[in-house]
Amino acid sequence: MSTFDGIPAAAAEFYEELEQNNTREWWHAHEEVYAASVKEPLTTLLARLEPRFGPGKIFRPHRDIRFSQDKSPYKTAQGAFASYQEGVGYYLQLSADGLLVGGGYHSHSPAQLARYRNAVDAAGTGEQLQHIVDSIAMAGFHIEGEKLKTVPRGYARDHPRGELLKHKSLAASVALGQPEWLPSPAAEAEIARLWEQLRPLVDWVGRHAAP
């Protein structure tokens, strides 16, 4: 297995410059920097963490500009996902702001959403999720996901877990910037530690909200 040496400061610097020069010409002139400071470290990291967190993939750096007024060709952040199961897992993002770490689920078919809401409504599984979410928030993670403005139809407006019922997707993340361990091999253990903190959430949605 390849050695992981950390994510260099050049990764954030690459995206700082890309934000000011989002053209194909600039990208091709700096493609080697992207490969060495972003793509290769993330690929190696995901491979090393795969036995604990599932197979990983790096998202395409190109934007889909077909229906967008913004024709900038490249994303100004690189995302990566370790898949627990389809649509559920652990997330990393590199950008000019540094590193973001997260986990949860983002897809929501009608059947999946129905399973999720039934599990939130049920006292046992719903209280378990509430405890997990509260604990993760206390640990410094931001609870996020697509939400309705009100409790969905069919549930009491004063439901004790009304905020969770509003969610159509549920995840948590923490923006870390550029911690001192990021450009060192210690980044592997630190990211794994953060993902382990998110494991209760990922496991819960994997059981109760997965496709």
Backbone as CSV, one residue per row, in Angstrom:
resi,resn,N_x,N_y,N_z,CA_x,CA_y,CA_z,C_x,C_y,C_z
1,MET,0.846,-1.197,0.000,0.000,0.000,0.000,0.875,1.237,0.000
2,SER,0.490,2.248,-0.749,1.282,3.472,-0.872,1.356,4.210,0.454
3,THR,2.457,4.900,0.655,2.646,5.716,1.849,1.871,7.020,1.710
4,PHE,1.226,7.429,2.793,0.516,8.707,2.815,1.330,9.700,3.623
5,ASP,1.706,10.806,2.994,2.561,11.796,3.646,1.823,13.053,4.068
6,GLY,0.498,13.058,3.936,-0.265,14.236,4.290,-0.734,14.999,3.056
7,ILE,-1.469,16.061,3.301,-1.986,16.909,2.222,-1.231,18.233,2.275
8,PRO,-0.435,18.529,1.277,0.442,19.709,1.348,-0.321,21.025,1.304
9,ALA,0.323,22.062,1.811,-0.267,23.406,1.767,-0.534,23.848,0.338
10,ALA,0.189,23.254,-0.611,-0.003,23.611,-2.017,-1.413,23.314,-2.496
11,ALA,-2.149,22.424,-1.802,-3.528,22.119,-2.208,-4.420,23.348,-2.047
12,ALA,-4.372,23.980,-0.869,-5.168,25.186,-0.645,-4.701,26.314,-1.554
13,GLU,-3.395,26.411,-1.762,-2.845,27.464,-2.629,-3.331,27.274,-4.064
14,PHE,-3.416,26.007,-4.497,-3.916,25.721,-5.836,-5.328,26.263,-6.012
15,TYR,-6.194,26.026,-5.006,-7.578,26.476,-5.132,-7.715,27.979,-4.947
16,GLU,-6.846,28.589,-4.163,-6.841,30.051,-4.068,-6.582,30.671,-5.437
17,GLU,-5.620,30.108,-6.150,-5.296,30.627,-7.481,-6.385,30.282,-8.494
18,LEU,-6.955,29.092,-8.377,-8.015,28.691,-9.303,-9.218,29.627,-9.197
19,GLU,-9.537,30.070,-7.987,-10.669,30.978,-7.814,-10.489,32.261,-8.621
20,GLN,-9.235,32.643,-8.847,-8.943,33.868,-9.598,-8.678,33.592,-11.081
21,ASN,-8.468,32.323,-11.431,-8.072,31.977,-12.803,-8.787,30.716,-13.267
22,ASN,-10.106,30.725,-13.204,-10.858,29.508,-13.502,-11.064,29.384,-15.014
23,THR,-9.974,28.990,-15.684,-9.999,28.793,-17.131,-9.315,27.476,-17.460
24,ARG,-9.630,26.939,-18.623,-8.979,25.701,-19.049,-7.489,25.911,-19.251
25,GLU,-7.127,27.091,-19.739,-5.712,27.363,-19.991,-4.918,27.332,-18.678
26,TRP,-5.450,27.987,-17.648,-4.743,27.995,-16.362,-4.688,26.581,-15.778
27,TRP,-5.803,25.860,-15.852,-5.832,24.504,-15.289,-4.782,23.614,-15.954
28,HIS,-4.719,23.638,-17.267,-3.772,22.773,-17.959,-2.333,23.162,-17.641
29,ALA,-2.091,24.436,-17.401,-0.748,24.883,-17.046,-0.367,24.457,-15.626
30,HIS,-1.363,24.152,-14.789,-1.107,23.799,-13.390,-1.614,22.401,-13.040
31,GLU,-1.873,21.603,-14.053,-2.460,20.277,-13.825,-1.541,19.380,-12.999
32,GLU,-0.237,19.536,-13.157,0.695,18.723,-12.375,0.614,19.069,-10.889
33,VAL,0.365,20.329,-10.576,0.204,20.732,-9.183,-1.044,20.084,-8.606
34,TYR,-2.137,20.094,-9.356,-3.370,19.439,-8.910,-3.128,17.958,-8.647
35,ALA,-2.447,17.299,-9.574,-2.213,15.861,-9.419,-1.377,15.568,-8.180
36,ALA,-0.320,16.346,-7.970,0.614,16.059,-6.882,0.100,16.491,-5.514
37,SER,-0.638,17.593,-5.457,-1.019,18.142,-4.151,-2.450,17.835,-3.746
38,VAL,-3.289,17.444,-4.706,-4.702,17.182,-4.405,-5.078,15.738,-4.733
39,LYS,-5.013,15.370,-5.986,-5.537,14.067,-6.416,-4.758,12.898,-5.823
40,GLU,-3.438,12.925,-5.917,-2.654,11.785,-5.435,-2.747,11.604,-3.923
41,PRO,-2.618,12.676,-3.113,-2.761,12.468,-1.664,-4.137,11.938,-1.270
42,LEU,-5.199,12.472,-1.876,-6.536,11.998,-1.525,-6.756,10.559,-1.960
43,THR,-6.265,10.209,-3.137,-6.401,8.833,-3.609,-5.704,7.866,-2.665
44,THR,-4.506,8.216,-2.245,-3.757,7.362,-1.317,-4.457,7.272,0.030
45,LEU,-4.923,8.401,0.536,-5.603,8.412,1.825,-6.849,7.532,1.802
46,LEU,-7.679,7.659,0.768,-8.886,6.854,0.686,-8.575,5.366,0.616
47,ALA,-7.520,5.020,-0.101,-7.131,3.612,-0.197,-6.709,3.064,1.162
48,ARG,-6.018,3.874,1.942,-5.558,3.426,3.262,-6.718,3.321,4.259
49,LEU,-7.725,4.167,4.092,-8.858,4.154,5.017,-9.975,3.201,4.578
50,GLU,-9.870,2.666,3.381,-10.935,1.808,2.851,-11.290,0.632,3.753
51,PRO,-10.331,-0.070,4.382,-10.725,-1.207,5.221,-11.647,-0.826,6.373
52,ARG,-11.572,0.402,6.846,-12.392,0.840,7.989,-13.671,1.558,7.558
53,PHE,-13.630,2.257,6.416,-14.732,3.145,6.080,-15.374,2.885,4.722
54,GLY,-14.872,1.911,3.998,-15.471,1.580,2.716,-14.713,2.174,1.546
55,PRO,-14.996,1.686,0.335,-14.276,2.150,-0.856,-14.518,3.637,-1.108
56,GLY,-13.443,4.307,-1.534,-13.525,5.744,-1.747,-13.473,6.126,-3.214
57,LYS,-13.951,7.321,-3.494,-13.839,7.865,-4.838,-13.637,9.372,-4.735
58,ILE,-12.964,9.912,-5.737,-12.768,11.352,-5.843,-13.698,11.876,-6.924
59,PHE,-14.388,12.948,-6.621,-15.330,13.506,-7.590,-14.594,14.201,-8.726
60,ARG,-15.229,14.278,-9.860,-14.647,14.949,-11.017,-14.425,16.425,-10.708
61,PRO,-13.302,16.971,-11.166,-13.041,18.394,-10.904,-13.814,19.329,-11.828
62,HIS,-14.414,18.785,-12.882,-15.107,19.617,-13.859,-16.531,19.924,-13.412
63,ARG,-16.958,21.145,-13.625,-18.333,21.536,-13.351,-19.228,21.163,-14.526
64,ASP,-20.492,20.873,-14.219,-21.492,20.683,-15.261,-22.067,22.064,-15.577
65,ILE,-21.655,22.621,-16.693,-22.039,23.999,-17.012,-23.147,24.067,-18.066
66,ARG,-23.734,22.921,-18.394,-24.719,22.892,-19.472,-25.900,23.816,-19.199
67,PHE,-26.360,23.872,-17.948,-27.563,24.650,-17.634,-27.248,25.772,-16.643
68,SER,-25.992,26.152,-16.564,-25.576,27.171,-15.607,-25.166,28.457,-16.315
69,GLN,-25.533,29.587,-15.731,-25.073,30.866,-16.265,-23.592,31.068,-16.004
70,ASP,-23.103,30.441,-14.927,-21.669,30.503,-14.611,-20.952,29.445,-15.451
71,LYS,-20.133,29.868,-16.379,-19.452,28.942,-17.278,-18.028,28.602,-16.828
72,SER,-17.694,28.905,-15.573,-16.384,28.500,-15.055,-16.268,26.987,-15.161
73,PRO,-15.211,26.474,-15.781,-15.191,25.038,-16.083,-14.838,24.119,-14.915
74,TYR,-14.247,24.662,-13.839,-13.750,23.779,-12.781,-14.347,24.119,-11.422
75,LYS,-14.554,23.086,-10.614,-14.999,23.270,-9.239,-13.865,23.885,-8.429
76,THR,-14.212,24.755,-7.499,-13.184,25.389,-6.664,-13.005,24.638,-5.348
77,ALA,-13.391,23.388,-5.339,-13.155,22.492,-4.207,-13.103,21.073,-4.740
78,GLN,-12.305,20.234,-4.091,-12.227,18.828,-4.476,-12.893,17.986,-3.410
79,GLY,-13.960,17.281,-3.779,-14.645,16.400,-2.855,-14.221,14.961,-3.030
80,ALA,-14.313,14.207,-1.949,-14.027,12.775,-1.961,-14.991,12.097,-1.002
81,PHE,-15.375,10.850,-1.323,-16.410,10.159,-0.564,-16.010,8.721,-0.330
82,ALA,-16.070,8.281,0.911,-15.876,6.878,1.260,-17.242,6.280,1.504
83,SER,-17.615,5.288,0.717,-18.996,4.817,0.679,-19.250,3.696,1.676
84,TYR,-20.126,3.955,2.623,-20.623,2.933,3.545,-21.571,2.012,2.782
85,GLN,-22.484,2.612,2.054,-23.353,1.966,1.085,-23.870,3.082,0.188
86,GLU,-24.652,2.766,-0.807,-25.028,3.769,-1.784,-25.647,5.007,-1.127
87,GLY,-25.018,6.164,-1.368,-25.526,7.420,-0.849,-25.231,7.690,0.612
88,VAL,-24.557,6.773,1.293,-24.274,6.901,2.726,-22.781,6.707,2.948
89,GLY,-22.157,7.598,3.710,-20.741,7.417,3.962,-20.074,8.648,4.529
90,TYR,-18.786,8.754,4.238,-17.920,9.764,4.841,-17.343,10.662,3.745
91,TYR,-17.176,11.933,4.082,-16.863,12.937,3.080,-15.625,13.730,3.473
92,LEU,-14.849,14.125,2.453,-13.734,15.057,2.602,-13.853,16.114,1.521
93,GLN,-13.401,17.325,1.842,-13.345,18.374,0.826,-12.127,19.243,1.051
94,LEU,-11.407,19.502,-0.038,-10.279,20.432,-0.018,-10.648,21.659,-0.842
95,SER,-10.307,22.835,-0.311,-10.581,24.078,-1.024,-9.574,25.123,-0.566
96,ALA,-9.765,26.348,-1.018,-8.902,27.434,-0.560,-9.013,27.632,0.946
97,ASP,-10.132,27.231,1.524,-10.331,27.361,2.973,-9.677,26.239,3.760
98,GLY,-9.168,25.223,3.082,-8.540,24.108,3.768,-9.395,22.852,3.705
99,LEU,-9.434,22.113,4.808,-10.068,20.796,4.861,-11.419,20.850,5.554
100,LEU,-12.391,20.162,4.969,-13.691,19.934,5.596,-13.904,18.430,5.680
101,VAL,-14.400,17.956,6.828,-14.639,16.532,7.054,-16.106,16.346,7.418
102,GLY,-16.767,15.347,6.831,-18.178,15.138,7.131,-18.614,13.709,6.910
103,GLY,-19.922,13.490,7.108,-20.487,12.168,6.889,-21.995,12.202,7.051
104,GLY,-22.669,11.214,6.461,-24.113,11.114,6.539,-24.689,10.588,5.240
105,TYR,-25.879,11.081,4.857,-26.448,10.665,3.573,-27.055,11.878,2.877
106,HIS,-27.023,11.851,1.545,-27.470,13.002,0.766,-28.556,12.665,-0.250
107,SER,-28.741,11.405,-0.559,-29.783,11.037,-1.522,-31.088,10.783,-0.787
108,HIS,-32.223,11.017,-1.450,-33.508,10.811,-0.767,-34.605,10.464,-1.766
109,SER,-34.644,9.194,-2.144,-35.768,8.720,-2.945,-37.017,8.736,-2.074
110,PRO,-38.217,8.720,-2.675,-39.441,8.703,-1.857,-39.475,7.555,-0.848
111,ALA,-39.052,6.373,-1.271,-39.066,5.230,-0.357,-38.055,5.415,0.767
112,GLN,-36.899,5.945,0.419,-35.864,6.177,1.415,-36.328,7.219,2.434
113,LEU,-36.951,8.269,1.945,-37.426,9.323,2.832,-38.518,8.803,3.762
114,ALA,-39.372,7.946,3.244,-40.423,7.365,4.079,-39.824,6.513,5.188
115,ARG,-38.799,5.713,4.864,-38.145,4.888,5.885,-37.501,5.767,6.951
116,TYR,-36.832,6.821,6.501,-36.183,7.728,7.438,-37.202,8.351,8.390
117,ARG,-38.283,8.874,7.856,-39.282,9.540,8.701,-39.946,8.561,9.661
118,ASN,-40.222,7.351,9.208,-40.806,6.350,10.102,-39.876,6.040,11.263
119,ALA,-38.573,5.974,10.977,-37.599,5.671,12.023,-37.438,6.844,12.986
120,VAL,-37.520,8.071,12.474,-37.445,9.249,13.349,-38.694,9.330,14.220
121,ASP,-39.834,8.995,13.660,-41.107,9.064,14.390,-41.170,8.031,15.505
122,ALA,-40.642,6.841,15.263,-40.686,5.772,16.266,-39.846,6.168,17.481
123,ALA,-40.380,5.928,18.657,-39.719,6.402,19.871,-38.297,5.863,20.017
124,GLY,-38.122,4.560,19.858,-36.805,3.977,20.091,-35.742,4.466,19.134
125,THR,-35.993,4.280,17.833,-34.995,4.681,16.833,-34.887,6.206,16.746
126,GLY,-36.010,6.897,16.920,-35.973,8.350,16.843,-35.187,8.969,17.984
127,GLU,-35.399,8.486,19.196,-34.644,8.996,20.342,-33.165,8.672,20.207
128,GLN,-32.872,7.499,19.643,-31.469,7.144,19.414,-30.819,8.145,18.463
129,LEU,-31.486,8.483,17.367,-30.930,9.449,16.424,-30.776,10.819,17.074
130,GLN,-31.764,11.243,17.846,-31.669,12.545,18.502,-30.442,12.610,19.402
131,HIS,-30.197,11.547,20.136,-29.012,11.496,21.011,-27.731,11.561,20.188
132,ILE,-27.696,10.839,19.075,-26.516,10.841,18.209,-26.264,12.244,17.663
133,VAL,-27.304,12.868,17.152,-27.167,14.206,16.564,-26.731,15.215,17.620
134,ASP,-27.327,15.146,18.804,-26.946,16.069,19.871,-25.487,15.880,20.269
135,SER,-25.046,14.635,20.360,-23.660,14.352,20.751,-22.676,14.861,19.701
136,ILE,-23.013,14.650,18.432,-22.139,15.099,17.354,-22.064,16.626,17.315
137,ALA,-23.193,17.278,17.518,-23.195,18.737,17.555,-22.353,19.250,18.721
138,MET,-22.450,18.595,19.864,-21.657,18.993,21.029,-20.164,18.832,20.770
139,ALA,-19.823,17.875,19.890,-18.416,17.629,19.556,-17.873,18.640,18.554
140,GLY,-18.729,19.546,18.066,-18.263,20.608,17.188,-18.645,20.468,15.735
141,PHE,-19.427,19.459,15.405,-19.868,19.275,14.024,-21.126,20.104,13.748
142,HIS,-21.261,20.539,12.510,-22.449,21.284,12.064,-23.423,20.290,11.449
143,ILE,-24.647,20.246,11.962,-25.667,19.354,11.427,-26.285,20.026,10.209
144,GLU,-26.379,19.296,9.103,-26.814,19.903,7.852,-27.630,18.913,7.030
145,GLY,-28.066,19.371,5.895,-28.850,18.548,4.986,-30.031,19.340,4.456
146,GLU,-30.617,18.847,3.366,-31.796,19.496,2.787,-32.977,19.339,3.741
147,LYS,-33.681,20.450,4.006,-34.763,20.436,4.992,-36.013,21.119,4.446
148,LEU,-37.155,20.649,4.938,-38.401,21.361,4.742,-38.467,22.533,5.723
149,LYS,-39.315,23.500,5.437,-39.479,24.631,6.349,-40.358,24.270,7.536
150,THR,-41.229,23.281,7.343,-42.139,22.867,8.411,-42.100,21.347,8.560
151,VAL,-42.644,20.872,9.657,-42.752,19.428,9.875,-43.619,18.844,8.754
152,PRO,-43.217,17.724,8.150,-43.971,17.183,7.005,-45.402,16.795,7.388
153,ARG,-46.249,16.840,6.384,-47.656,16.495,6.567,-47.785,15.079,7.131
154,GLY,-48.696,14.936,8.059,-48.926,13.629,8.663,-48.284,13.476,10.027
155,TYR,-47.483,14.463,10.433,-46.836,14.422,11.743,-47.233,15.663,12.537
156,ALA,-47.339,15.499,13.845,-47.731,16.619,14.700,-46.722,17.755,14.589
157,ARG,-47.216,18.976,14.523,-46.322,20.129,14.405,-45.425,20.283,15.629
158,ASP,-45.899,19.787,16.787,-45.083,19.851,17.999,-44.394,18.520,18.286
159,HIS,-44.146,17.746,17.240,-43.465,16.452,17.395,-42.133,16.673,18.117
160,PRO,-41.785,15.817,19.080,-40.547,16.033,19.842,-39.284,15.979,18.986
161,ARG,-39.399,15.386,17.821,-38.229,15.351,16.911,-38.590,16.014,15.582
162,GLY,-39.343,17.096,15.703,-39.799,17.801,14.511,-38.672,18.281,13.626
163,GLU,-37.585,18.765,14.225,-36.471,19.258,13.412,-35.838,18.142,12.598
164,LEU,-35.748,16.968,13.170,-35.201,15.833,12.425,-36.165,15.382,11.333
165,LEU,-37.452,15.464,11.582,-38.437,15.078,10.564,-38.384,16.008,9.356
166,LYS,-37.978,17.244,9.555,-37.885,18.194,8.446,-36.792,17.806,7.450
167,HIS,-35.831,17.032,7.891,-34.691,16.697,7.030,-35.109,15.749,5.912
168,LYS,-34.668,16.065,4.691,-34.785,15.143,3.562,-33.463,14.421,3.340
169,SER,-32.393,15.012,3.804,-31.086,14.366,3.882,-30.459,14.819,5.192
170,LEU,-29.512,14.054,5.697,-28.960,14.348,7.014,-27.464,14.045,7.017
171,ALA,-26.680,15.038,7.401,-25.236,14.875,7.452,-24.675,15.811,8.512
172,ALA,-23.401,15.669,8.783,-22.699,16.547,9.718,-21.307,16.805,9.169
173,SER,-20.783,17.984,9.433,-19.440,18.301,8.938,-18.760,19.281,9.871
174,VAL,-17.454,19.359,9.735,-16.663,20.341,10.474,-15.607,20.899,9.533
175,ALA,-15.506,22.221,9.482,-14.490,22.895,8.675,-13.256,23.102,9.548
176,LEU,-12.145,22.550,9.131,-10.939,22.535,9.954,-9.891,23.543,9.512
177,GLY,-10.069,24.148,8.347,-9.027,25.040,7.849,-7.787,24.252,7.479
178,GLN,-6.649,24.712,7.957,-5.389,24.036,7.677,-4.673,23.718,8.998
179,PRO,-5.138,22.689,9.700,-4.499,22.318,10.969,-3.047,21.914,10.745
180,GLU,-2.262,22.020,11.792,-0.822,21.780,11.660,-0.495,20.355,11.229
181,TRP,-1.412,19.423,11.495,-1.149,18.029,11.128,-1.479,17.721,9.668
182,LEU,-2.150,18.631,8.965,-2.640,18.316,7.624,-1.537,17.920,6.641
183,PRO,-0.379,18.607,6.610,0.644,18.219,5.633,1.569,17.102,6.116
184,SER,1.159,16.358,7.143,1.999,15.296,7.696,1.266,13.963,7.657
185,PRO,1.980,12.846,7.848,1.309,11.539,7.887,0.258,11.436,8.982
186,ALA,0.346,12.297,10.009,-0.635,12.275,11.098,-2.036,12.604,10.616
187,ALA,-2.168,13.204,9.429,-3.487,13.542,8.902,-4.363,12.294,8.754
188,GLU,-3.767,11.177,8.431,-4.555,9.945,8.269,-5.273,9.585,9.556
189,ALA,-4.544,9.594,10.683,-5.144,9.240,11.968,-6.154,10.280,12.417
190,GLU,-5.877,11.559,12.146,-6.795,12.613,12.567,-8.107,12.546,11.790
191,ILE,-8.028,12.319,10.504,-9.251,12.204,9.696,-10.024,10.948,10.088
192,ALA,-9.320,9.856,10.314,-9.988,8.629,10.765,-10.679,8.855,12.104
193,ARG,-10.049,9.607,13.001,-10.656,9.893,14.308,-11.958,10.681,14.140
194,LEU,-11.956,11.658,13.260,-13.157,12.455,13.018,-14.251,11.614,12.370
195,TRP,-13.865,10.782,11.417,-14.857,9.903,10.801,-15.447,8.930,11.820
196,GLU,-14.618,8.465,12.764,-15.139,7.571,13.802,-16.164,8.293,14.674
197,GLN,-15.965,9.577,14.910,-16.958,10.340,15.660,-18.285,10.399,14.924
198,LEU,-18.218,10.349,13.604,-19.429,10.394,12.786,-20.020,9.012,12.524
199,ARG,-19.326,7.978,12.914,-19.799,6.625,12.611,-21.199,6.341,13.161
200,PRO,-21.537,6.763,14.397,-22.899,6.482,14.866,-23.975,7.060,13.952
201,LEU,-23.742,8.267,13.425,-24.708,8.866,12.495,-24.758,8.091,11.186
202,VAL,-23.593,7.777,10.640,-23.535,7.054,9.376,-24.169,5.672,9.526
203,ASP,-23.888,4.995,10.641,-24.486,3.675,10.861,-26.008,3.775,10.976
204,TRP,-26.491,4.812,11.678,-27.945,4.946,11.864,-28.634,5.177,10.524
205,VAL,-28.137,6.126,9.744,-28.792,6.373,8.457,-28.599,5.192,7.508
206,GLY,-27.488,4.469,7.672,-27.289,3.288,6.845,-28.337,2.214,7.127
207,ARG,-28.746,2.115,8.389,-29.765,1.105,8.743,-31.178,1.576,8.427
208,HIS,-31.445,2.870,8.579,-32.827,3.336,8.558,-33.181,4.259,7.395
209,ALA,-32.175,4.686,6.604,-32.487,5.614,5.519,-31.782,5.288,4.226
210,ALA,-31.156,4.141,4.162,-30.421,3.770,2.954,-31.389,3.271,1.879
211,PRO,-30.947,3.319,0.627,-31.801,2.805,-0.472,-32.169,1.355,-0.260
